[in-house]
Each structure stands twice: as C-alpha cells, then as structure tokens.
C-alpha cells in the first residue's frame, strides 16, 4: 500500500456499481441534508461569480454555532488543506505525531520540509494516548499534532488532559494542532473541544472538518480556529478563493440545519452501539472501543492479513479500510465505518461468511 493512501477512493474501487457499499470512508450515513441540497441547487446560477474570498457569511454562521469570533476563523478547501497551509506558512523544523493517526498530518509536514518523529501508541492500552509520555517528549519539538477523536483508533481525550498539554506546550514554545474533525458526531462534543482556548494559548490551532458530519466530502469544506495573529498569517499563505461558492453556501445551510444535526447524532450513536456489539460477538475479531462513526478492528486471529481480508470483502461488494499503511499499526488492522442499521447488519453477515 502507498503510505498516504486513503479510504473512500470510490473511483478505483468501482463504487458506481450500485451493489458496492463503501465502509472505507467515515461519512455521515444520513447523507446530504435537504437544506444543503437546496442551497447547492439554488446557487448553481451564481457560479458565474467568484466566491467571497473572505467567506463572511459562512464565518458568521460558524461564529454563532461554535462561540468563536469571526476573526479567529480561517476557511479551508477541506480540513486537510489547512494542514498544508499551516506548515508551508510557519515552516517549523520538527514535528511530533502520536501514531497511528491521520496520514495527512505527516504528509503535510513533510511537504514543507519538516522533520517528523512518531510517538507510538500502545496496542495493549487500546492505542489510547499516554499523556505523561507526550508531556515528556513535547518540549523537544516545534509542533505536536493530536487528533481528538483520533483517526483510526477512536481514542478520545478529556479536556483536562488537553489543557495540561497546552500548558506545557506554552511554557516550551511548542505549537499544538488539535484536529477535532469528528467531534460533531458527539452530542456532547463541545465538552471535549478547546476552540475557545485559542485566545489563551497563542500556539494552539484547532481544525474542524465539515465534509464528514455533513456528508459533503466531494465539495471539500473545513475551517480552523486560532489566535487572530496566527489566523492572519495563515490567510496570507493560501489562495484567496480556496473555498468555492457552492461549498460556502452548503456550509451555511448545513450549520443552520439543527434538525439534521440532532437526527444524525441520534442515528449514529445508535448504530455505533449496535455495530460494536455485533463485531465483538465475532470471536475471530479483536475490536477496539469506538467513540464516533468508525471502529478499528484486528483480524489477526482469522489467519488473514488486513490486505487479504479487504480483498475478500471487496469481492463481495464491501469496501473496508485496510490500515496496513498506518505507522503504528501492523498488517492485521482494518477500520470499518458505521453506516445505517440495515447496511451494518449486512456487513456483519458478510464478515461472518468470509470467516466461515
């Protein structure tokens, strides 16, 4: 596998065959909300105009929904773009990444010439981040990147632990990137967020994705929150029209659709619980506790590698994420997205068939 290969590549996998179901990408199973769909259609004729380079309306809606000031917000063509903007703008020399984690952290840092080192998470501790170990190593680096919840492990950090990291980082002039891309899936996600602390910690940069929760990965939309001085410097390092007109309109409609958010969290919470319970009942699998809409699983006891398991599932019309290219994971780990109940049950039955 390529080191930066992702799930959700439906073009090479032949997803246009309606019999194929994609469990490799962690997208809201409700799909696009009607409000977002309408906003896209209503704005088609506006494509003759450039998008707002400042994204004023979208920033205002983000400001209201997340209780941050508009001047603290930077918009991105997906959350991943903001990683590249950050590293190319700030040019830190050294970066520490707890792994396994989202591969674009490393790719963005290396693209800017940064030296990257890993903090390996312990399998016997279910890949939960050891805060004391992080605090011990943190002073030696310019930047540390932490996912909360972490992809692909599902590890979720308490806010008190994050604050302890921010305190030590501030004392040692280490910057912290917190990736909160999946927190919207949690009903109490704001209890884990540190967005409102960006005024207190000038080296803190918080990244959010809107493509996953609002099921618009094809549009690409995300945003970052930071101290105004940091945001101003990052704005100078990006394309002024990086977020297109339809993405901005979709983002406004999505954030104003409170009913969709409530339905999504209720559905996904129920489906996570069902799927986790069903997977744990398959004795050949080792299943890690999830926090949001994906579940990390080891297939080592099946006698199959993750690659072989992924191939067998694909032959039966199911795409799952082979995690063999994640630093910190071995060749037996697979990530499964959580979809709606019927599809999840069909996936479970297919796994049982594959394993005999």
Buried (B, 14 or more C-beta within 10 A) or exposed (E): EEEEEBBBEBEEBEBEEEEBBBBBBBBBBBBBBEBBBEBBEEBEEEEEEEBBEEBEEBBBBBBEBBEBEBEBBBBBBBBBBBBBBBBBBBEBEBBBBBBBBBBBBBBBBBEBEBEBEBBEBEBEEBBBBBBEBBBEEBEEBBBBBBBBBBBBBBBBBEBEBBBBBBEBBBEBEBBBBBBBBBBBBBEEBBEBBBBBBBEEBBBBBBBBBBBBBBBBBEBBBBBBBBBBEBBEBBBEBBEEEBBBBBBBBBBBBBBBBEEBBEBBBEBBBEBBEBBBEBBBEBEBBBBBBBBBBBBBBBBBEBEBBBBBBBEBBBEBBBBBBBBBBBBBBEBBBBBBBBBBBEBBEBBBEBBEEBBE
